[in-house]
Amino acid sequence: MAVTDEAIEKIKGMILSGALRPGDRLPKESELAAELGLSRNSLREAVRALSLIRILDVRQGDGTYVTSLDPQLLLEALSFVVDFHRDDTVLEFLAVRRILEPAATAMAAGRISPAQLDALEGQLAALGPEPSVEDLVAGDLEFHRTIVAASGNSVLCSLLEGLSGPTTRARIWRGLTQKDAVARTLTEHRAILGALRDRDAQAAQAWATVHIASVEQWLRASL
């Protein structure tokens, strides 16, 4: 095992064991290096690596802290990595979204508040019958973000947020090249909203699956 990897594993072990908790300040570099049996250079490299993936927060002049370890924070790296994938892998991301988002939508059916349902209704009304592709994509993102948030699962929220990069590009491409994409998207959104208002988890899940699968099917035929 490389020296830096060993240092990372040792710091990780301290966090997992509870020796370091979210928000805790790490001991001084010299003290921690001695405690873990590491060189200060390897410890420094490990801290730098863990700060990049939001495990640690290096504050100049103050010290190094364990972050909140909140899923949204930790999964920010996912969206960064996703942006580097080629367009020909978008189908794979859509397939993952087709697995996760309908499940989140079904969960939301039993949890979503009347205020959130009214907000979704307002979003659809604000778009009007013939929105621009840009407005439709922005509205689509907000529509699904609101529903996934209502699922009450912060990990699902963060995962789906991280997957939005390539799927957003697919939705824009679809809107520019498929005549009925706008009308179909609005119809599917209304069907999902109707199922949520009825507290019908199965119908909400089914319509969410249809909604994502229609984009996936179109993209597969276009590639």
N, C-alpha and C positions, 0 to 999 in steps of 0.2 A: 504494500500500500504506500502510495506517495506520501511524503511528510505532510503536505498541505491537506490531503484527504484524511489523514489520521487526525489532524487538528480539528477539522470540520466534524468528524465523527465524535470526538471527545466533547466538543461544545454542544453538539446535538444531544449527546448522552446526558449532559448536565440539565438541558432543558426538558428532556423527556422524563428524567428522574424527579424533576421538581426542584432540583438544586438552584436552578434559575427559572423564574416565573415571568410571565408577560409583564413588562414594565420594569423589571429589575435591571439595575446597573451592573455591568460586569466588573469584576475586580480589576485593579490596575494591571496593565499589560505584563509588567515584570512579575507580579504576584501570581497571575493566572498562568503564565508560561511555566513558572516553577511548579505550581500545583499540578499541572497536567503533564509535566515532563516534556515540554516542547521548547523549541527555540523561539525567541521573540519574533523572528522573521516568518516562520511557518504559522505562528499564531496570527500575525498581522495579515497574512495572505488568506487565512481561513475567515477572519473577521470581514475582510473585503468581499470575499465570495458570498458569505451569508448575508451581508448587507444588500448585495445585488438582488437577492431573491426575497428580500424583506423579512428575514428572520431577525436580523440585528439592525439597529439604527445607530450610526456613528454620528455623534454630535460634536462638532469641532469645539474644543475648549471646555467641554462638559464631560465627555466620556462616551462609552458604548452601552447601549441598552437593548434588551430583548424587546421586540415590538409587541403589539397587542396580539399577534398571531391570529388575527381575524381572517377568516377564509377569503373575504374580498381582497384583503391586502396581499395575502400569500398567493392568490391566483391571478394577480395582476400580471405576473410573468407569463401566464398562459396566453393572454391576448398579444403580448409582445412577440412570442414565438409563432403564434398563429399567423401574424402578418407576414412572416417570411415564407410561408408555404406557397407553392405555385398554384395557379388557377386550376390546374387539372386535378388538384386534390380537394377542390371545393365540395365535390360530391361526397367525399368521406366525412367532411365536417357536417354537411347537411344530414347525412345518415345518423351521425351521433346526435345532432339536434332533434331528429325525428324520434329518437329513443327517449331523450330526456324531457323535451318540452311538453309533449302530451301528458307525461306523468305529472309534471309540475302543474299543468292546467287542471288535471283531475283533482290534485290536492287542493288547488285554489278554490274549486267549486264549493267545498265545505267551509272555507275560511274567509273568502273575499267579503268585504264589508259593503253595505249599501252605498257608502260614499265612494268606494273604489269602483263599484259598478256604474255609478252615475258619472264618474270621471271618464271611464271608458266610453260611455255613451256620448259624452261631450267631445271626446277626441274624434270619434267617428263623424259626429255632426259637423265639427269644425273643418274636416277635410272636404266636405261637400261631395257631390256625385262625380266630379271630374277633376280630382287633384292632379298636380304635376307629379312626375315620377319622384322628384326629390322630396316633395311633401309626403307622398305616399310611403316612401321608404322610412322617412323620419317618424311618421305616424305609426308605421308597422313596428318599428323598434320600440317605441314608447308603449304601444298597446301590449306587446308581449312582455316587456319589462315590468309593467304594472301587474300583469297576471302572475308572472313567475314570482314576483315579490310577495304576492298574496298567498303563495304556497307555504310561506313561513319557513322555508329551508334556505338558509343563507349560502350553503355550499352549492346547491342547484343554481341559485341566482348568479353566483360568481362564475360557475362553469359556463352557463349559457351566455353570460355577458362576454366572457373571453372568446366564445366561438362566433361572435357576431361579425367579426371582420370579413372573412371570406363569404359568409352567407349574405351579408349586406351587398357585396359586389354582385352576387348572383341575382339578388332581387332587383338591383338597378338595371342589370343587363336584361333581365326578363321584361321589365317595364318598358324598356326602349324598343324591344323587338317583338313582343307578343301583343296583339291587338286587344284581347280581352283580359289582360293581366290586371288592370286597375279594377275593373268591375268585379272580376272573380275574387280578388283580394278583399274588397269591401264586403262582398257577399259572405265570404268565409269568416271574416271578422264578426259580422253581425250574427252569424250562426253560433260562433263560439260564445259571444256575449249572451245570446239567448239561452244557451245551455247553462252558463254560469248563473244567470238570473233564476233559472229553474232549479238550481242546485243539483243538476244532473251531471255527476262526475263522468259517467260513461260517455254521454253524448259530448261533453266538453272535450274529453280525451280523443274521441273519434274525429271531431271536427278539427282539432289541432293537428292530428295526424294527417288528415286530408289536406289541410292548408300547407304543411311543410312538404308533403309528398308531391303536391302539384308543382311546386318549384323544382323539386328534385327530378321529377319526371321530365319536365320541360328542359332542364339543364342537361340531363343525360342525352336527350334527343338532339341537343344543339352542339354538343362537343364532338 
